[in-house]
Amino acid sequence: MTATVEQTAGRSIRIPLRPGLILACAVVVVLVSWVSIAFRLPWIIAAIAMLLAVLVTVWGTLSAIVRRSLFVAPLAICLVAAGNPATLAGLGSYVERHAGVLSVTLDRGIVLWAKYPGIAGWDAPTDPQPVDTIALAKNVQRALRTAIGSLTTAYGWAWQIGDGDVGVTPIPNGFGGNSMFERVDAPRWTTDAFDGSDEQRAAAIATAEASAAELGLTQASDTAGAVDTGDGTRSWSADSQTLTLTITGSRVTLTYVGGPFLSTLSLPGEFETASSGYAGLPLPPTIVTPDVP
């Protein structure tokens, strides 16, 4: 059966209203929508699918009225209502917020990426060993406070503590969950009391170097300028740890960051076991950018 739509020129367009054909078109629209969302195709594909969903909805409504289709035409309307790109995108956002990134594979079924043990964009070392990050954080605090106390006692410097994460923090995996790795951050210590003299400059450098040595950080490098003679930045690093001294005008800053470290709660070999479930799978796009030191 067809419906006739009158035109201003006196001609008419005959629209086929067969419910089976409409249902088939609805299925195609839903498939296109799923593919456009799953593979993040260009927005124009989703826009076309949404337009087709509207047309199928109107088409199915006419069929339900004219043909008195009580099941097939309404089913087509329900399919495009639940399977158009806008609905799927909203559903996908809801799932990502509450369950993380999901992907479907033929051999492994649904893959829950929120449980991914690694960090997107960072290659974990082979056979990483757990690190007692809590003990490390305490050692870092002690070393920095020793340096700050020494300079304060010698020159009466007043220090400010900066904002930001302090202590041991899990590193997100990028897919809606936490990895098995952690980072260690110390407060940013800053003073504006440096008078620019060679004596204070040498003391600041020697104190920072002593704190670095206490933490086993022996690889020194100037990453900007030259702190021995003027403004600049010097870092001491080793074993995924970095202590940094920055001198800019009258300002002296000491910072420390370490990681990624395999959590001390992990058992030896646990990371490899957890990673094996994701071996060979391409990483999906991240929903959070991991903050890797």
BELBELBEL-V746333 format. One record per residue. N is the residue number from 1. RES is the residue in three letters. PSI is psi in whole degrees, 0 to 359 (NA if undefined). D_FIRST is the distance of its C-alpha to the first C-alpha in Angstrom with 1 decimal. Layout:
n | res | psi | d_first
N | RES | PSI | D_FIRST
N | RES | PSI | D_FIRST
This chain:
n | res | psi | d_first
1 | MET | 148 | 0.0
2 | THR | 158 | 3.8
3 | ALA | 146 | 7.0
4 | THR | 127 | 10.1
5 | VAL | 118 | 13.5
6 | GLU | 140 | 16.5
7 | GLN | 160 | 19.4
8 | THR | 333 | 23.1
9 | ALA | 3 | 23.6
10 | GLY | 350 | 21.3
11 | ARG | 172 | 18.7
12 | SER | 155 | 15.2
13 | ILE | 128 | 13.2
14 | ARG | 119 | 9.5
15 | ILE | 120 | 8.5
16 | PRO | 134 | 6.1
17 | LEU | 30 | 5.8
18 | ARG | 121 | 6.4
19 | PRO | 322 | 9.6
20 | GLY | 318 | 11.7
21 | LEU | 320 | 11.5
22 | ILE | 318 | 12.4
23 | LEU | 319 | 15.2
24 | ALA | 318 | 16.5
25 | CYS | 322 | 16.8
26 | ALA | 318 | 18.6
27 | VAL | 318 | 21.0
28 | VAL | 316 | 21.8
29 | VAL | 316 | 22.6
30 | VAL | 318 | 24.8
31 | LEU | 316 | 26.6
32 | VAL | 320 | 27.4
33 | SER | 314 | 28.6
34 | TRP | 316 | 30.9
35 | VAL | 317 | 32.3
36 | SER | 324 | 33.0
37 | ILE | 314 | 34.9
38 | ALA | 321 | 36.6
39 | PHE | 8 | 37.9
40 | ARG | 54 | 38.4
41 | LEU | 165 | 36.6
42 | PRO | 150 | 37.0
43 | TRP | 334 | 35.5
44 | ILE | 328 | 33.2
45 | ILE | 315 | 31.1
46 | ALA | 323 | 30.8
47 | ALA | 318 | 30.0
48 | ILE | 318 | 27.1
49 | ALA | 323 | 25.8
50 | MET | 319 | 26.1
51 | LEU | 317 | 24.1
52 | LEU | 325 | 21.3
53 | ALA | 320 | 21.6
54 | VAL | 316 | 21.1
55 | LEU | 318 | 18.0
56 | VAL | 324 | 16.5
57 | THR | 314 | 17.6
58 | VAL | 318 | 16.0
59 | TRP | 313 | 12.7
60 | GLY | 326 | 13.0
61 | THR | 316 | 14.1
62 | LEU | 318 | 11.2
63 | SER | 319 | 8.9
64 | ALA | 326 | 11.7
65 | ILE | 310 | 11.8
66 | VAL | 314 | 8.4
67 | ARG | 354 | 7.4
68 | ARG | 42 | 11.2
69 | SER | 114 | 11.7
70 | LEU | 354 | 15.5
71 | PHE | 304 | 16.6
72 | VAL | 310 | 14.6
73 | ALA | 314 | 13.4
74 | PRO | 325 | 16.9
75 | LEU | 319 | 18.6
76 | ALA | 318 | 17.2
77 | ILE | 317 | 18.6
78 | CYS | 321 | 21.8
79 | LEU | 311 | 22.3
80 | VAL | 333 | 22.2
81 | ALA | 320 | 24.3
82 | ALA | 341 | 26.9
83 | GLY | 17 | 26.8
84 | ASN | 160 | 26.9
85 | PRO | 323 | 30.2
86 | ALA | 316 | 31.7
87 | THR | 316 | 31.4
88 | LEU | 320 | 32.6
89 | ALA | 318 | 35.5
90 | GLY | 319 | 36.5
91 | LEU | 319 | 36.4
92 | GLY | 320 | 38.4
93 | SER | 320 | 41.0
94 | TYR | 316 | 41.3
95 | VAL | 318 | 41.9
96 | GLU | 324 | 44.4
97 | ARG | 326 | 46.3
98 | HIS | 337 | 46.7
99 | ALA | 358 | 46.6
100 | GLY | 189 | 47.3
101 | VAL | 134 | 45.5
102 | LEU | 146 | 43.4
103 | SER | 155 | 42.2
104 | VAL | 126 | 40.4
105 | THR | 156 | 41.9
106 | LEU | 326 | 41.0
107 | ASP | 339 | 44.6
108 | ARG | 359 | 45.7
109 | GLY | 221 | 42.6
110 | ILE | 127 | 42.8
111 | VAL | 121 | 45.9
112 | LEU | 101 | 47.5
113 | TRP | 346 | 49.3
114 | ALA | 338 | 51.1
115 | LYS | 4 | 53.4
116 | TYR | 125 | 54.3
117 | PRO | 342 | 58.1
118 | GLY | 194 | 58.7
119 | ILE | 125 | 58.3
120 | ALA | 131 | 55.7
121 | GLY | 2 | 57.5
122 | TRP | 130 | 60.8
123 | ASP | 117 | 62.1
124 | ALA | 147 | 63.9
125 | PRO | 159 | 67.2
126 | THR | 130 | 67.6
127 | ASP | 61 | 68.7
128 | PRO | 146 | 69.2
129 | GLN | 144 | 71.7
130 | PRO | 145 | 71.5
131 | VAL | 135 | 73.5
132 | ASP | 85 | 75.1
133 | THR | 330 | 73.6
134 | ILE | 315 | 75.2
135 | ALA | 321 | 78.7
136 | LEU | 316 | 77.9
137 | ALA | 321 | 76.8
138 | LYS | 318 | 80.1
139 | ASN | 320 | 82.1
140 | VAL | 314 | 80.4
141 | GLN | 317 | 81.1
142 | ARG | 317 | 84.7
143 | ALA | 318 | 85.2
144 | LEU | 319 | 83.8
145 | ARG | 327 | 85.7
146 | THR | 316 | 88.9
147 | ALA | 314 | 88.3
148 | ILE | 316 | 87.5
149 | GLY | 321 | 90.5
150 | SER | 313 | 92.8
151 | LEU | 326 | 91.9
152 | THR | 317 | 92.0
153 | THR | 320 | 95.4
154 | ALA | 322 | 96.8
155 | TYR | 0 | 95.4
156 | GLY | 26 | 94.1
157 | TRP | 138 | 90.5
158 | ALA | 135 | 87.9
159 | TRP | 150 | 84.5
160 | GLN | 146 | 81.0
161 | ILE | 125 | 78.2
162 | GLY | 169 | 74.8
163 | ASP | 174 | 71.4
164 | GLY | 174 | 69.0
165 | ASP | 139 | 68.5
166 | VAL | 137 | 71.8
167 | GLY | 210 | 72.4
168 | VAL | 127 | 70.1
169 | THR | 131 | 66.4
170 | PRO | 146 | 63.5
171 | ILE | 123 | 61.7
172 | PRO | 149 | 57.9
173 | ASN | 350 | 56.1
174 | GLY | 352 | 53.5
175 | PHE | 20 | 50.5
176 | GLY | 6 | 50.9
177 | GLY | 182 | 54.0
178 | ASN | 144 | 57.7
179 | SER | 182 | 59.2
180 | MET | 11 | 62.3
181 | PHE | 155 | 64.4
182 | GLU | 162 | 66.4
183 | ARG | 156 | 68.2
184 | VAL | 126 | 71.5
185 | ASP | 143 | 72.2
186 | ALA | 158 | 75.5
187 | PRO | 148 | 76.0
188 | ARG | 115 | 76.5
189 | TRP | 128 | 80.2
190 | THR | 138 | 81.1
191 | THR | 148 | 84.4
192 | ASP | 20 | 85.4
193 | ALA | 3 | 89.1
194 | PHE | 129 | 89.8
195 | ASP | 0 | 92.7
196 | GLY | 0 | 92.2
197 | SER | 156 | 95.5
198 | ASP | 325 | 96.0
199 | GLU | 310 | 97.3
200 | GLN | 323 | 94.1
201 | ARG | 312 | 91.9
202 | ALA | 322 | 93.7
203 | ALA | 318 | 93.6
204 | ALA | 316 | 89.8
205 | ILE | 315 | 89.2
206 | ALA | 321 | 91.6
207 | THR | 316 | 90.2
208 | ALA | 320 | 86.6
209 | GLU | 323 | 87.8
210 | ALA | 319 | 89.6
211 | SER | 320 | 86.6
212 | ALA | 317 | 84.5
213 | ALA | 323 | 87.2
214 | GLU | 330 | 87.2
215 | LEU | 1 | 83.4
216 | GLY | 22 | 84.1
217 | LEU | 104 | 82.5
218 | THR | 351 | 84.7
219 | GLN | 100 | 82.6
220 | ALA | 142 | 83.4
221 | SER | 143 | 81.7
222 | ASP | 114 | 81.6
223 | THR | 346 | 78.0
224 | ALA | 135 | 78.9
225 | GLY | 208 | 82.2
226 | ALA | 103 | 85.4
227 | VAL | 340 | 86.4
228 | ASP | 333 | 90.0
229 | THR | 344 | 90.7
230 | GLY | 207 | 87.9
231 | ASP | 143 | 84.3
232 | GLY | 180 | 82.2
233 | THR | 130 | 80.5
234 | ARG | 135 | 81.8
235 | SER | 145 | 79.9
236 | TRP | 128 | 81.2
237 | SER | 159 | 78.7
238 | ALA | 146 | 78.4
239 | ASP | 48 | 76.2
240 | SER | 27 | 73.1
241 | GLN | 147 | 75.3
242 | THR | 126 | 76.4
243 | LEU | 133 | 79.0
244 | THR | 134 | 79.1
245 | LEU | 127 | 81.8
246 | THR | 130 | 81.0
247 | ILE | 122 | 83.6
248 | THR | 106 | 82.6
249 | GLY | 238 | 85.4
250 | SER | 4 | 86.7
251 | ARG | 133 | 83.8
252 | VAL | 131 | 83.9
253 | THR | 135 | 80.9
254 | LEU | 129 | 80.7
255 | THR | 158 | 77.4
256 | TYR | 140 | 76.3
257 | VAL | 143 | 73.0
258 | GLY | 148 | 72.5
259 | GLY | 178 | 69.7
260 | PRO | 141 | 67.3
261 | PHE | 137 | 69.2
262 | LEU | 131 | 67.8
263 | SER | 141 | 68.0
264 | THR | 343 | 71.1
265 | LEU | 350 | 68.9
266 | SER | 146 | 67.5
267 | LEU | 152 | 69.1
268 | PRO | 130 | 70.3
269 | GLY | 353 | 67.4
270 | GLU | 324 | 64.8
271 | PHE | 317 | 63.2
272 | GLU | 321 | 62.8
273 | THR | 315 | 61.2
274 | ALA | 326 | 58.8
275 | SER | 335 | 57.9
276 | SER | 332 | 57.2
277 | GLY | 346 | 53.9
278 | TYR | 4 | 52.7
279 | ALA | 134 | 54.4
280 | GLY | 354 | 52.4
281 | LEU | 134 | 49.6
282 | PRO | 140 | 49.1
283 | LEU | 133 | 49.8
284 | PRO | 169 | 46.8
285 | PRO | 142 | 47.2
286 | THR | 154 | 49.6
287 | ILE | 349 | 48.8
288 | VAL | 136 | 52.6
289 | THR | 112 | 55.2
290 | PRO | 137 | 58.1
291 | ASP | 89 | 61.5
292 | VAL | 129 | 63.6
293 | PRO | NA | 67.4
